[in-house]
């Protein structure tokens, strides 16, 4: 019954549900005291009669996860309630004040079968409701797309998003339609057996053609909207490893391919800034400033035009690979660069050609 992080400002965090040794916080979502006249009945049947908007299957799953309590002790679905019992639903995330409502929004479905689908997310689309974005998100669109799938409940955290990407990052995401599929896929992400590659346009030239960035990633001590890089052997942050390879050189900027060995919040954005190569147009990490190149008026105008052409961090989740949770087949997907990113690269190609 684990849930997505409520802080959707950090969209690229792995959903490591049930795969951490840390003891999660507990939050009471529902409570009822059994009436004196209540006869002996199974707790799942009792909750079906008293808890609106749920199903017996979800109640039984909650009991299996230890989330159904009688007098503060976890009980099985077969537990017989008795007069005076205090029955609670306890989860590892705070109670939400909203429900995910299906919305008929455009959705670029790359692949779909009975247990999963792969989506190509455009830049500018928030992945999950929260932090002021309570509608118009990818999850709202998924709820509409799967509205006729009786086994898919968009408000059930045991299905749905397996991982996330930032609002202004474009590219591929995998979504699980069933709890078993989500568990299977989440383990692949947690143990780094899936394949994820991004294309990024970053500031500055590279002396080498490829390399690896290591360093723990944790929240910035003063700016909670940013992530910072800390020593790998330190206690702050989570270990992160990014491999990169140069694809094209344009002088002041470079197109690189980034292969994620781990999946931390803002991993590529924070790692690249850490080594002196912020992503182009990444306002949060300083990429909207002119960090390389000339100081002429014409060059400043050129950069201004580039930022208007692609007014978001130049980052695209281009490839995604994983093992299918049912067929065990190796699945691999690749998406084309979106128009704004491709137009930006073409503008830099012209600039580079004219400089040579």
C-alpha positions in Angstrom: 0.0 0.0 0.0 3.0 2.3 -0.5 2.2 5.6 -2.2 3.9 8.0 -4.5 5.9 10.8 -2.8 3.6 13.8 -2.2 6.4 16.2 -3.1 5.9 16.2 -6.9 8.5 19.0 -7.2 10.9 16.1 -7.6 9.5 13.9 -10.3 12.4 11.7 -11.2 12.6 9.8 -7.9 12.3 6.0 -8.2 9.3 4.5 -6.6 11.2 2.1 -4.3 8.0 0.7 -2.8 8.5 -2.1 -0.3 12.2 -2.2 -1.3 13.7 -0.2 1.5 14.9 -1.4 4.9 13.9 1.9 6.5 10.8 1.8 8.7 8.2 4.1 7.0 6.2 6.7 8.9 2.6 5.6 9.7 -0.4 7.8 9.1 -4.0 7.0 10.1 -6.4 7.3 7.2 -9.6 5.9 8.7 -10.9 4.9 12.1 -14.1 3.4 13.5 -15.2 2.0 16.8 -17.3 -1.2 16.5 -20.8 -0.7 18.0 -21.9 -2.7 21.1 -24.6 -4.4 19.1 -22.3 -5.5 16.3 -22.3 -9.3 15.7 -19.3 -11.4 14.8 -18.2 -10.6 11.3 -14.9 -10.8 9.3 -13.1 -7.5 9.3 -13.0 -7.3 5.5 -16.8 -7.7 5.3 -17.2 -5.1 8.1 -15.0 -2.6 6.4 -16.9 -3.1 3.1 -20.1 -2.1 4.9 -18.6 0.9 6.6 -15.8 2.3 4.4 -17.2 4.0 1.3 -15.5 4.0 -2.1 -13.4 0.9 -1.7 -13.5 -2.8 -2.7 -13.0 -6.0 -0.8 -9.9 -6.8 -2.9 -8.3 -3.5 -1.8 -9.2 -4.1 1.8 -7.7 -7.6 1.7 -4.5 -6.3 0.1 -4.3 -3.7 2.8 -4.6 -6.4 5.5 -1.9 -8.4 3.8 0.4 -5.4 4.0 -0.3 -5.0 7.7 -2.3 -1.8 7.2 -5.6 -2.9 8.8 -5.4 -2.7 12.5 -7.6 -3.8 15.4 -6.8 -2.0 18.6 -3.5 -0.9 17.1 -2.4 -4.4 16.1 -2.3 -5.7 12.4 -5.0 -8.3 11.7 -5.8 -10.6 8.8 -8.8 -10.3 6.6 -10.4 -13.2 8.5 -10.2 -11.4 11.8 -13.6 -11.3 13.5 -14.5 -7.9 14.8 -16.1 -7.6 18.2 -17.9 -4.9 20.1 -15.6 -2.1 21.3 -12.8 -2.9 18.7 -11.2 0.2 17.2 -10.5 -0.6 13.6 -8.0 1.6 11.7 -6.5 1.9 8.3 -2.8 2.9 8.6 -0.6 3.8 5.6 2.9 5.0 5.1 1.9 8.4 3.6 -0.2 11.3 4.7 -3.9 11.4 3.8 -4.7 13.2 0.6 -7.4 15.7 0.3 -8.2 14.9 -3.3 -9.1 12.0 -5.6 -7.6 11.4 -9.1 -10.4 12.3 -11.6 -10.3 10.9 -15.2 -9.7 13.7 -17.7 -9.8 13.4 -21.5 -6.3 14.6 -22.3 -4.0 13.8 -25.2 -1.9 10.7 -24.5 0.9 9.4 -26.7 0.8 5.7 -26.1 3.9 3.9 -27.5 2.9 0.4 -26.4 0.1 -1.2 -24.5 -0.9 -4.7 -23.4 -3.0 -6.2 -20.6 -0.6 -5.4 -17.8 1.4 -2.3 -18.8 1.7 0.6 -21.2 4.6 2.9 -22.3 3.9 6.6 -22.7 5.9 9.3 -24.5 5.4 12.3 -22.2 5.6 15.8 -23.7 7.5 18.5 -21.9 5.3 20.7 -19.7 3.1 17.9 -18.5 3.1 17.2 -14.8 3.1 13.5 -14.0 1.0 13.3 -10.8 -1.4 15.6 -9.0 0.1 17.6 -6.1 1.7 20.9 -5.1 -1.0 23.0 -6.8 -1.4 20.7 -9.9 -4.5 18.8 -9.0 -5.7 18.3 -12.6 -4.4 18.2 -16.1 -1.7 15.6 -15.2 -0.5 12.4 -16.8 -2.2 10.4 -14.1 -5.5 12.1 -14.9 -5.1 11.3 -18.5 -4.2 7.6 -17.6 -7.4 7.4 -15.5 -9.4 8.4 -18.6 -7.5 6.1 -20.9 -8.1 3.1 -18.6 -11.6 4.1 -17.5 -13.1 0.9 -18.8 -10.4 -1.3 -17.2 -12.2 -2.7 -14.1 -8.9 -3.8 -12.6 -7.3 -0.4 -12.7 -8.0 2.1 -10.0 -6.1 5.4 -10.5 -6.3 6.1 -6.7 -4.7 2.7 -5.9 -1.0 3.2 -5.3 -0.3 -0.5 -6.0 -0.8 0.2 -9.7 0.1 3.1 -12.0 3.4 4.9 -12.3 6.6 2.9 -11.8 8.9 5.9 -12.2 8.7 9.6 -13.0 10.3 12.3 -14.9 10.3 16.1 -14.3 7.5 18.2 -15.7 9.8 19.9 -18.2 11.6 16.8 -19.3 10.1 14.9 -22.2 10.3 11.1 -22.9 9.3 7.6 -22.0 7.6 6.3 -18.9 6.2 2.8 -18.1 2.9 2.4 -16.3 1.7 -0.8 -14.6 -2.0 -1.8 -14.9 -1.7 -4.5 -12.2 -0.1 -4.7 -8.7 2.0 -7.7 -9.8 3.3 -5.9 -12.8 4.2 -2.8 -10.7 6.1 -4.9 -8.2 8.0 -6.7 -10.9 8.9 -3.5 -12.7 9.7 -1.6 -9.5 12.3 -4.3 -8.6 14.0 -3.8 -11.9 14.3 -0.1 -11.4 15.4 -0.6 -7.8 18.1 -3.1 -8.7 19.2 -1.1 -11.8 18.5 -3.9 -14.2 16.3 -1.7 -16.5 17.8 0.5 -19.2 17.3 4.2 -19.3 19.1 6.6 -21.6 18.6 10.4 -22.0 19.7 12.9 -24.5 20.9 16.2 -22.9 22.3 19.5 -24.4 24.7 20.9 -21.8 26.9 23.9 -21.5 30.6 23.6 -22.2 33.0 21.4 -24.2 34.2 18.0 -22.9 37.9 17.0 -23.1 36.9 13.3 -23.2 34.3 11.4 -25.3 32.8 9.6 -22.4 32.9 9.4 -18.6 31.1 8.6 -15.4 29.8 10.9 -12.7 29.4 9.6 -9.1 28.1 11.3 -6.0 25.3 11.1 -3.5 22.3 13.2 -4.4 20.3 15.0 -1.7 18.3 18.1 -1.2 20.1 21.5 -1.3 20.6 22.8 2.2 19.1 26.2 1.4 17.0 25.7 -1.7 14.5 22.8 -1.4 13.7 23.0 -5.1 17.2 21.9 -6.0 19.3 18.8 -5.4 23.0 18.9 -4.6 25.8 16.4 -5.0 27.5 15.0 -1.9 30.4 12.6 -1.3 29.6 8.9 -2.2 30.9 7.7 1.2 29.0 10.4 3.1 25.7 10.2 5.1 23.9 12.8 3.1 21.8 11.9 0.1 21.5 8.6 -1.9 24.3 7.1 -4.1 23.9 8.1 -7.8 25.9 7.1 -10.9 25.5 8.6 -14.3 27.5 7.5 -17.4 27.7 9.9 -20.3 28.9 9.9 -23.9 29.4 12.8 -26.2 27.2 12.7 -29.3 27.8 16.1 -31.0 30.0 19.0 -30.2 28.8 22.6 -31.0 31.6 24.6 -29.3 29.9 26.4 -26.4 27.4 23.5 -25.8 27.6 19.7 -26.2 25.0 17.0 -26.9 25.5 14.0 -24.6 23.8 10.7 -24.0 23.3 9.9 -20.3 22.9 6.3 -19.1 21.4 6.1 -15.6 22.8 3.4 -13.4 20.6 4.8 -10.6 17.5 6.9 -10.6 17.6 9.8 -8.2 15.7 13.1 -8.1 17.1 15.5 -10.7 20.0 13.1 -11.2 21.3 14.2 -14.6 20.6 17.9 -13.9 22.4 17.9 -10.5 25.3 15.7 -11.7 25.9 17.7 -14.8 26.0 21.0 -12.9 28.3 19.4 -10.4 30.9 18.8 -13.1 30.5 22.2 -14.6 28.1 21.4 -17.4 24.5 22.6 -16.5 21.8 21.6 -18.9 21.0 24.2 -21.5 17.9 26.2 -20.6 17.7 24.6 -17.1 16.6 27.7 -15.1 16.7 25.9 -11.7 20.3 24.9 -12.1 21.7 28.0 -13.8 21.4 26.8 -17.4 19.5 29.9 -18.7 22.6 32.1 -18.3 25.2 32.4 -21.0 27.9 30.2 -19.5 30.1 29.7 -22.6 30.8 31.5 -25.8 31.1 35.1 -26.9 30.1 38.3 -25.2 28.9 40.0 -28.4 25.4 41.4 -28.8 24.8 39.0 -31.8 25.7 35.9 -29.7 23.5 37.1 -26.8 20.6 37.5 -29.3 21.4 34.0 -30.6 21.2 32.5 -27.1 18.0 34.4 -26.4 16.4 32.9 -29.6 17.6 29.5 -28.5 15.9 29.9 -25.2 12.7 31.0 -26.8 12.8 28.0 -29.1 13.2 25.5 -26.3 12.2 27.3 -23.0 12.8 24.3 -20.8 15.8 22.1 -19.8 17.1 20.3 -22.9 16.6 16.8 -21.6 14.7 13.9 -23.2 14.2 10.4 -21.9 15.0 8.7 -25.2 15.2 5.0 -24.5 13.7 2.6 -22.0 14.3 -1.1 -21.6 13.0 -3.7 -19.2 11.9 -7.3 -18.9 8.2 -7.8 -19.3 6.6 -8.8 -16.0 4.6 -11.7 -17.5 6.2 -12.9 -20.7 9.8 -12.3 -19.4 10.5 -10.9 -22.9 13.1 -8.1 -23.1 11.3 -4.9 -24.1 13.1 -1.9 -25.6 11.6 1.4 -26.7 13.1 4.5 -28.3 11.4 7.9 -28.9 12.4 10.7 -31.3 13.4 14.0 -30.0 10.5 16.4 -29.7 10.2 19.3 -32.1 11.5 22.0 -29.7 14.6 19.9 -28.8 15.3 19.0 -32.5 14.9 22.7 -33.5 17.3 23.8 -30.8 19.9 21.3 -32.0 19.5 22.4 -35.6 20.0 26.0 -34.6 23.3 25.0 -32.9 24.4 22.9 -35.9 24.0 26.0 -38.1 25.9 28.1 -35.6 28.7 25.5 -35.3 29.0 25.1 -39.1 29.3 28.9 -39.6 32.0 29.1 -36.9 34.2 26.5 -38.6 
